[in-house]
């Protein structure tokens, strides 16, 4: 039971940093793709 408690008590800052690390490259890829598409249509 003690191991499950430590998992639920994950530091919010660490969690936010992890999501930033995952979402930042993803959004950059999407934005980059959209920009390339805009260049093709213009």
Secondary structure, DSSP 8 states (H G I E B T S, - for coil): -HHHHHHHT--HHHHHHHHHHHHHHHHHHHHHHHHHHHHHH-
